[in-house]
Amino acid sequence: YTLSTASATNATLVTWSSNGTGSFDNVNLVNATYTPSAADIINGSVILTMTVTSAAPCAGDIDQMTLTINPQAIVSAGDDATICESSTYTLTTATATDYTSLLWTSNGTGTFDDATLLAATYTPSAADIAAGSVTLTLTAQSAAPCVEASDDMVLTISLQATADAGVDATICEGSAYTLSTASATNATLVTWSSNGTGSFDNVNLVNATYTPSAADILNGSVILTMTVTSASPCVGDVDQMTLTINPQAIVSAGDDATICESSTYTLTTATATDYTSLLWTSSGTGTFDDATILAATYTPSAADIAAGSVTLTLTAQSAAPCVEASDAMVLTISLQATADAGVDATICEGSSYTLSTASATNATLVTWSSNGTGSFDNVNLVNATYTPSAADILNGSVILTMTVTSASPCVGDADQMTLTINPQAIVSAGDDATICESSTYTLTTATATDFISLLWTSSGTGTFDDATILAAIYTPSAADIAAGSVTLTLTAQSAAPCVEASDDMVLTISLQATADAGVDATICEGSSYTLSTASATNATLVTWSSNGTGSFDNVNLVNATYTPSAADILNGSVILTMTVTSAAPCAGDIDQMTLTINPQAIVSAGDDATICESSTYTLTTATATDFISLLWTSSGTGTFDDATILAAIYTPSAADIAAGSVTLTLTAQSAAPCVEASDDMVLTISLQATADA
């Protein structure tokens, strides 16, 4: 207490004293400051005495004042606490001393039963519960002039968890069920359980998926229970739902079957279980005697018969929510086969006869036979070609019979025609032959009998020396050579009624093959080389070879890829030879190219190293081979004495030293086409320690 209202006049000395045990900052100051002792505070007051001395010969003077000392209120709002949302809280751990009054306040909107009591009871508001916590403040008023005292506690309000397992549901066997209508509020943990033996995908998901077991399906239902845990101190909650499991209908339409076009079909192999109703349907337009029974009888329509088959589908309705089940069978409808061997005909000897007027309907198999000894090109073709034998020609006629087989279970049919055979001129153009592009060809193997005149013709534009003689000489044109072959036809006129006779031979004109191994090339060691500039014309076979020991990916590719061997690389080059073969009777061809192989530069920047900040570093452990130039570079800003030599000296910059390390890269240029090679080393730069006592 500063004695600010005290005063002294005409005093040569002021002296303060106390009947207590407190202390003055200066007993000789008029407005001294007094600090009470603990004993003064306990006593509640102290008498302070001012004694003044006058100038001689005047007497001194004395005066007193009483200083009352009131105690300061002390409060504690008590420990922080947690309650459930539906509870109130009594502040039993709050304490207060030396107060004249108390008042509880809240930063929320809840209420106190009596805000002036120490152990007041607080009821949280809806807003407090929504906020999750509220701060409660206890304020105590002290006796004047002491100030009020206050303290806070935090009341946390946990929310009550609720469980809703969702509505009861029904599923079909074989299905899983997602509990999509289930919900849980304010839960710290959700746990599903079952009175069956099925499984959840995750027992802790609100909308978990349950897969019934075989036992659950057999029982027909299962009870699923949701248990939720609340945040402490709230209690948990439980709810249940019943999941009903209905059986799925199973059907089989039976085995596929085949009938003849005039028949009906009874579906005796069809089966069905667990159905509420059945229905047969058809992809066609035929009819069932009763489409709602299992073993219905189906009568195909004309459209079904024309289509050749119809799909019959059996659909079974299941108890809801199971879906309908269906299965199909294919009823194949075979048509009755008919045979028509065609009209009688006359041919000239030496000719074959195509039975073009013959026909067969709905036949699965056609078979021709003859009362002669000639031959068919294919006895199973409707319009087969018959070639008479010498005996047939001598007899002058032959009877040809068509027999047809129906698709099971229909029966077959047969029909006949008579083929008359007249004599015919016979020619042969000779054997096919091959010449080289610069040659002519004499048709020495041609033959002809029973003719009145001959004529050679060509499918190309070459010329005959005499086209009316048997052994004519043919000279190919440029167009014939470009085409690669020409057909030469010999035609002989027969005596009536036989038609002219002709025969062909093919004269193949082989082109002279040429080889081009491509331009000489240079590669880098370790590389393969694709002979992309190589070419070959008119070659029937390309073969690559090497005077080295490397390998080709395929020696018969024009643009093969060559991989040099270690010996090839050591020699520095290899000669690659392309050999081409012409189509007979032309000769082959050869060409070569030289493949140069340059070595690849190899570098090592040397071992990582560490220097002190004031040092330089000589790169003595660096190595390099097969290079044409070197260059050192740095990730920092230091300098090399000569960046183009192997054992360069590096001087770190201030920035390098500050960074603590720098990466030095050595790059070597290879002889083209080899690429540059590079390697790094890390130079760590330690800082110099300094001492200052």
ZAMARGU-4260 file (C-alpha; in steps of 0.2 Angstrom, whole numbers, plus 5000, padded with zeros to 4 digits):
<rodrens>
0) 5000/5000/5000 | 5007/5017/4995 | 5003/5030/5008 | 4998/5043/4995 | 4986/5053/5006
5) 4999/5056/5020 | 5008/5073/5021 | 5021/5081/5033 | 5025/5100/5034 | 5041/5108/5040
10) 5048/5091/5045 | 5067/5089/5045 | 5064/5070/5046 | 5049/5058/5043 | 5049/5040/5050
15) 5036/5027/5047 | 5033/5012/5059 | 5020/4998/5060 | 5013/4988/5074 | 5014/4973/5062
20) 5028/4964/5054 | 5027/4970/5036 | 5040/4982/5028 | 5041/4999/5020 | 5051/5002/5004
25) 5058/5018/5013 | 5053/5022/5031 | 5059/5040/5028 | 5047/5044/5013 | 5031/5054/5017
30) 5022/5043/5004 | 5031/5027/5008 | 5024/5010/5001 | 5020/4997/5014 | 5020/4978/5010
35) 5010/4968/5023 | 5018/4952/5030 | 5009/4935/5031 | 5005/4939/5049 | 4998/4956/5045
40) 4986/4947/5032 | 4981/4934/5045 | 4977/4948/5057 | 4967/4957/5044 | 4974/4975/5048
45) 4989/4985/5054 | 4992/5002/5062 | 5005/5013/5053 | 5013/5027/5063 | 5021/5043/5055
50) 5033/5052/5067 | 5040/5069/5061 | 5055/5079/5068 | 5055/5098/5069 | 5069/5110/5067
55) 5076/5114/5085 | 5069/5120/5096 | 5052/5114/5090 | 5045/5098/5096 | 5041/5083/5084
60) 5023/5076/5079 | 5015/5059/5077 | 5000/5053/5068 | 4992/5035/5064 | 4981/5027/5051
65) 4974/5009/5051 | 4977/4998/5035 | 4963/4985/5033 | 4969/4969/5023 | 4955/4959/5014
70) 4958/4941/5008 | 4957/4937/4989 | 4944/4925/4983 | 4951/4908/4976 | 4941/4897/4964
75) 4942/4880/4954 | 4929/4875/4942 | 4933/4857/4945 | 4939/4843/4933 | 4934/4843/4914
80) 4920/4830/4912 | 4910/4820/4899 | 4892/4816/4899 | 4879/4808/4887 | 4868/4819/4878
85) 4852/4815/4888 | 4861/4819/4905 | 4864/4834/4917 | 4880/4837/4926 | 4882/4842/4944
90) 4898/4852/4947 | 4904/4842/4963 | 4922/4845/4960 | 4922/4864/4960 | 4929/4873/4975
95) 4930/4892/4981 | 4936/4901/4996 | 4936/4919/5003 | 4922/4925/4991 | 4907/4936/4994
100) 4897/4928/4980 | 4898/4915/4966 | 4891/4914/4948 | 4892/4900/4935 | 4891/4905/4917
105) 4892/4895/4901 | 4898/4898/4883 | 4883/4888/4877 | 4865/4890/4879 | 4861/4877/4893
110) 4854/4881/4910 | 4860/4880/4929 | 4847/4874/4942 | 4855/4888/4953 | 4870/4898/4945
115) 4875/4905/4962 | 4878/4888/4971 | 4895/4880/4971 | 4889/4863/4966 | 4876/4869/4953
120) 4868/4856/4941 | 4870/4861/4922 | 4857/4855/4909 | 4865/4856/4891 | 4854/4864/4877
125) 4851/4856/4860 | 4864/4869/4853 | 4877/4863/4867 | 4874/4844/4862 | 4876/4849/4843
130) 4892/4858/4847 | 4899/4842/4857 | 4906/4852/4871 | 4903/4868/4882 | 4914/4878/4893
135) 4907/4882/4911 | 4915/4896/4920 | 4914/4899/4940 | 4917/4917/4945 | 4919/4922/4963
140) 4918/4940/4970 | 4930/4945/4983 | 4928/4958/4997 | 4933/4976/4990 | 4946/4981/4985
145) 4951/4963/4980 | 4946/4958/4962 | 4935/4944/4956 | 4942/4926/4953 | 4937/4914/4939
150) 4941/4897/4932 | 4934/4886/4918 | 4930/4867/4915 | 4926/4859/4898 | 4910/4848/4898
155) 4911/4836/4883 | 4894/4830/4878 | 4894/4813/4869 | 4880/4808/4857 | 4869/4792/4860
160) 4871/4779/4846 | 4855/4772/4838 | 4854/4756/4828 | 4841/4753/4813 | 4844/4736/4805
165) 4832/4741/4791 | 4816/4733/4784 | 4814/4714/4783 | 4818/4708/4766 | 4816/4693/4754
170) 4830/4687/4742 | 4832/4673/4730 | 4844/4658/4734 | 4861/4661/4727 | 4860/4680/4730
175) 4869/4691/4743 | 4859/4705/4751 | 4866/4722/4754 | 4858/4730/4770 | 4854/4746/4761
180) 4840/4752/4772 | 4850/4750/4788 | 4856/4765/4797 | 4866/4770/4812 | 4868/4787/4821
185) 4882/4793/4832 | 4890/4775/4833 | 4908/4773/4836 | 4907/4755/4831 | 4894/4745/4821
190) 4894/4726/4822 | 4883/4714/4812 | 4879/4696/4818 | 4868/4682/4811 | 4858/4668/4819
195) 4863/4658/4804 | 4880/4653/4796 | 4881/4664/4782 | 4895/4678/4780 | 4896/4697/4780
200) 4908/4706/4768 | 4912/4717/4782 | 4903/4715/4799 | 4908/4734/4804 | 4899/4742/4788
205) 4882/4750/4791 | 4876/4744/4774 | 4886/4727/4774 | 4882/4713/4762 | 4876/4696/4769
210) 4879/4680/4759 | 4868/4666/4765 | 4876/4649/4769 | 4868/4633/4762 | 4861/4630/4779
215) 4853/4647/4779 | 4845/4644/4762 | 4839/4627/4768 | 4831/4635/4784 | 4822/4648/4772
220) 4827/4663/4783 | 4839/4671/4795 | 4839/4685/4808 | 4852/4698/4806 | 4857/4709/4821
225) 4865/4726/4821 | 4874/4731/4837 | 4881/4749/4839 | 4893/4756/4852 | 4891/4774/4858
230) 4905/4786/4863 | 4908/4784/4882 | 4898/4786/4894 | 4883/4783/4882 | 4876/4765/4881
235) 4875/4755/4865 | 4859/4750/4855 | 4853/4734/4845 | 4841/4731/4831 | 4836/4716/4820
240) 4829/4712/4803 | 4823/4695/4796 | 4830/4690/4779 | 4819/4677/4770 | 4827/4666/4756
245) 4816/4659/4743 | 4821/4644/4731 | 4825/4648/4713 | 4815/4638/4699 | 4826/4626/4689
250) 4822/4620/4671 | 4829/4610/4657 | 4820/4610/4640 | 4827/4593/4637 | 4839/4587/4623
255) 4840/4594/4606 | 4830/4583/4593 | 4827/4580/4575 | 4810/4576/4566 | 4805/4574/4548
260) 4794/4588/4540 | 4778/4578/4542 | 4780/4574/4560 | 4776/4581/4578 | 4787/4581/4593
265) 4783/4577/4611 | 4795/4586/4624 | 4797/4570/4635 | 4815/4574/4641 | 4811/4592/4648
270) 4812/4594/4668 | 4807/4607/4680 | 4808/4610/4699 | 4803/4624/4712 | 4791/4633/4699
275) 4774/4641/4701 | 4769/4639/4683 | 4776/4633/4666 | 4775/4640/4648 | 4782/4634/4632
280) 4786/4646/4618 | 4793/4644/4600 | 4804/4655/4590 | 4793/4649/4575 | 4775/4649/4572
285) 4770/4631/4576 | 4758/4626/4590 | 4758/4616/4606 | 4744/4605/4611 | 4746/4613/4629
290) 4760/4625/4632 | 4758/4625/4651 | 4762/4606/4654 | 4780/4599/4654 | 4778/4586/4641
295) 4769/4596/4628 | 4768/4591/4610 | 4774/4603/4596 | 4767/4604/4578 | 4779/4613/4566
300) 4771/4626/4555 | 4776/4628/4536 | 4787/4642/4541 | 4796/4631/4554 | 4799/4618/4541
305) 4805/4630/4528 | 4817/4637/4541 | 4824/4620/4545 | 4824/4622/4564 | 4815/4630/4578
310) 4820/4634/4596 | 4808/4629/4609 | 4809/4638/4626 | 4803/4632/4643 | 4800/4646/4655
315) 4796/4643/4674 | 4790/4656/4686 | 4799/4656/4703 | 4791/4663/4719 | 4796/4681/4721
320) 4808/4689/4721 | 4817/4675/4712 | 4817/4678/4693 | 4810/4666/4680 | 4821/4652/4674
325) 4821/4647/4656 | 4830/4634/4645 | 4829/4631/4626 | 4831/4616/4615 | 4833/4616/4596
330) 4821/4605/4586 | 4828/4602/4569 | 4815/4598/4555 | 4823/4588/4541 | 4815/4589/4524
335) 4811/4575/4512 | 4824/4573/4499 | 4820/4571/4480 | 4831/4566/4465 | 4831/4572/4447
340) 4845/4565/4436 | 4842/4577/4422 | 4838/4575/4404 | 4846/4562/4393 | 4861/4570/4383
345) 4874/4566/4369 | 4893/4571/4370 | 4908/4568/4359 | 4921/4555/4364 | 4936/4563/4373
350) 4923/4575/4382 | 4917/4574/4400 | 4899/4578/4404 | 4893/4589/4418 | 4876/4584/4424
355) 4870/4602/4423 | 4851/4598/4422 | 4851/4587/4437 | 4844/4593/4453 | 4841/4587/4471
360) 4831/4595/4485 | 4833/4593/4503 | 4847/4580/4501 | 4860/4577/4515 | 4870/4566/4503
365) 4870/4564/4484 | 4878/4549/4476 | 4880/4546/4457 | 4884/4528/4450 | 4886/4522/4432
370) 4882/4505/4423 | 4898/4508/4414 | 4917/4510/4419 | 4919/4529/4418 | 4922/4541/4432
375) 4914/4556/4441 | 4925/4571/4447 | 4915/4570/4463 | 4901/4557/4465 | 4893/4568/4479
380) 4890/4583/4468 | 4873/4586/4461 | 4880/4593/4445 | 4895/4581/4445 | 4905/4579/4429
385) 4906/4561/4421 | 4921/4556/4411 | 4917/4540/4400 | 4930/4526/4400 | 4936/4518/4384
390) 4923/4504/4387 | 4909/4517/4388 | 4915/4525/4372 | 4916/4508/4363 | 4898/4504/4370
395) 4892/4521/4364 | 4881/4525/4379 | 4880/4523/4398 | 4866/4525/4411 | 4870/4537/4426
400) 4860/4535/4442 | 4857/4548/4456 | 4853/4542/4473 | 4849/4555/4487 | 4849/4552/4506
405) 4837/4563/4517 | 4841/4570/4534 | 4836/4557/4547 | 4823/4552/4550 | 4817/4555/4532
410) 4819/4541/4518 | 4829/4543/4502 | 4825/4544/4483 | 4833/4539/4466 | 4833/4544/4447
415) 4842/4540/4430 | 4848/4548/4414 | 4856/4540/4398 | 4872/4548/4391 | 4876/4544/4373
420) 4895/4546/4367 | 4901/4550/4349 | 4920/4550/4343 | 4930/4566/4346 | 4947/4573/4339
425) 4961/4572/4352 | 4975/4585/4355 | 4989/4588/4368 | 4998/4604/4368 | 5013/4595/4377
430) 5021/4597/4394 | 5022/4614/4403 | 5039/4621/4401 | 5050/4635/4408 | 5063/4645/4399
435) 5074/4660/4404 | 5068/4677/4398 | 5080/4678/4383 | 5075/4661/4375 | 5062/4655/4362
440) 5053/4638/4364 | 5049/4624/4352 | 5033/4615/4356 | 5041/4597/4352 | 5030/4588/4365
445) 5013/4593/4357 | 5002/4579/4349 | 4986/4578/4339 | 4975/4564/4331 | 4959/4564/4321
450) 4960/4582/4316 | 4956/4591/4300 | 4966/4607/4304 | 4977/4614/4319 | 4980/4632/4326
455) 4991/4638/4340 | 4986/4653/4350 | 4994/4663/4364 | 4986/4671/4380 | 5001/4684/4378
460) 5007/4694/4363 | 5022/4684/4358 | 5023/4676/4340 | 5024/4658/4332 | 5035/4655/4317
465) 5020/4645/4310 | 5004/4643/4321 | 4997/4629/4310 | 5010/4616/4312 | 5012/4605/4327
470) 5030/4609/4333 | 5029/4628/4331 | 5042/4639/4338 | 5036/4653/4351 | 5045/4669/4354
475) 5039/4678/4370 | 5035/4697/4369 | 5041/4710/4382 | 5024/4709/4390 | 5024/4690/4391
480) 5041/4691/4400 | 5034/4705/4412 | 5019/4693/4415 | 5030/4679/4420 | 5021/4666/4410
485) 5010/4663/4395 | 4997/4650/4390 | 4999/4642/4373 | 4983/4633/4366 | 4983/4620/4352
490) 4965/4619/4344 | 4961/4604/4332 | 4945/4604/4322 | 4935/4588/4323 | 4924/4580/4310
495) 4905/4584/4314 | 4896/4582/4325 | 4911/4583/4337 | 4917/4600/4342 | 4934/4606/4340
500) 4947/4600/4353 | 4960/4610/4362 | 4973/4609/4375 | 4984/4621/4384 | 5002/4621/4390
505) 5009/4634/4402 | 5026/4642/4396 | 5034/4650/4412 | 5046/4663/4408 | 5059/4665/4422
510) 5067/4682/4426 | 5086/4684/4429 | 5089/4687/4447 | 5100/4702/4453 | 5108/4705/4470
515) 5113/4722/4478 | 5120/4720/4495 | 5118/4739/4498 | 5130/4753/4502 | 5145/4750/4514
520) 5141/4755/4532 | 5148/4759/4549 | 5141/4754/4566 | 5146/4755/4584 | 5152/4739/4593
525) 5138/4731/4603 | 5126/4736/4589 | 5117/4725/4576 | 5116/4731/4558 | 5100/4729/4547
530) 5104/4729/4529 | 5091/4741/4524 | 5099/4747/4508 | 5100/4729/4501 | 5089/4724/4487
535) 5086/4708/4477 | 5075/4707/4461 | 5067/4691/4453 | 5076/4680/4467 | 5068/4663/4472
540) 5080/4663/4487 | 5091/4675/4495 | 5106/4669/4506 | 5118/4680/4516 | 5135/4675/4522
545) 5150/4683/4531 | 5169/4682/4530 | 5168/4685/4549 | 5160/4674/4563 | 5145/4685/4567
550) 5126/4680/4564 | 5111/4685/4554 | 5094/4685/4562 | 5088/4676/4546 | 5100/4673/4532
555) 5086/4672/4519 | 5079/4690/4522 | 5084/4703/4510 | 5085/4716/4524 | 5092/4704/4537
560) 5100/4710/4553 | 5119/4706/4556 | 5126/4705/4574 | 5145/4705/4573 | 5155/4693/4584
565) 5169/4698/4596 | 5181/4693/4582 | 5172/4704/4570 | 5173/4719/4582 | 5192/4715/4585
570) 5195/4715/4566 | 5186/4731/4564 | 5176/4726/4549 | 5167/4712/4540 | 5162/4708/4522
575) 5144/4703/4520 | 5139/4693/4504 | 5122/4692/4496 | 5119/4677/4485 | 5103/4676/4475
580) 5095/4661/4466 | 5085/4663/4450 | 5070/4653/4445 | 5076/4639/4434 | 5084/4639/4421
585) 5091/4656/4424 | 5108/4658/4433 | 5110/4666/4450 | 5119/4683/4456 | 5131/4689/4470
590) 5135/4706/4478 | 5145/4711/4493 | 5146/4726/4506 | 5159/4730/4519 | 5152/4733/4537
595) 5165/4744/4548 | 5163/4742/4567 | 5169/4756/4577 | 5173/4754/4596 | 5162/4762/4610
600) 5170/4774/4622 | 5170/4768/4640 | 5172/4780/4655 | 5173/4779/4674 | 5173/4796/4683
605) 5182/4787/4697 | 5178/4784/4716 | 5168/4796/4726 | 5179/4807/4737 | 5180/4819/4751
610) 5191/4835/4753 | 5192/4849/4765 | 5185/4866/4760 | 5201/4874/4757 | 5208/4860/4745
615) 5207/4856/4727 | 5204/4838/4720 | 5214/4829/4706 | 5203/4816/4698 | 5217/4802/4697
620) 5205/4787/4698 | 5196/4792/4683 | 5198/4781/4667 | 5193/4781/4649 | 5196/4771/4633
625) 5191/4772/4615 | 5187/4790/4615 | 5191/4805/4603 | 5188/4818/4616 | 5185/4821/4635
630) 5175/4834/4645 | 5173/4836/4663 | 5157/4846/4670 | 5151/4850/4687 | 5134/4851/4695
635) 5141/4866/4705 | 5150/4882/4700 | 5168/4877/4704 | 5182/4876/4690 | 5193/4863/4682
640) 5212/4867/4678 | 5208/4859/4661 | 5191/4850/4658 | 5197/4841/4643 | 5210/4830/4652
645) 5207/4814/4661 | 5216/4818/4678 | 5209/4836/4679 | 5210/4846/4695 | 5194/4853/4702
650) 5193/4869/4713 | 5176/4870/4722 | 5167/4887/4722 | 5160/4895/4738 | 5143/4889/4732
655) 5150/4871/4731 | 5157/4872/4749 | 5141/4879/4755 | 5131/4865/4747 | 5143/4852/4755
660) 5145/4841/4739 | 5146/4842/4720 | 5143/4829/4706 | 5157/4829/4694 | 5153/4821/4677
665) 5166/4814/4664 | 5159/4813/4646 | 5169/4804/4632 | 5165/4806/4614 | 5165/4790/4603
670) 5170/4789/4585 | 5153/4790/4575 | 5141/4782/4575 | 5145/4777/4593 | 5136/4788/4606
675) 5145/4798/4620 | 5148/4789/4637 | 5147/4797/4654 | 5149/4793/4672 | 5148/4803/4688
680) 5157/4804/4705 | 5152/4814/4720 | 5165/4825/4728 | 5160/4829/4747 | 5167/4845/4754
685) 5170/4845/4773 | 5170/4862/4782 | 5186/4866/4792 | 5183/4867/4811 | 5189/4883/4820
690) 5192/4886/4838 | 5190/4903/4848 | 5194/4902/4867
</rodrens>
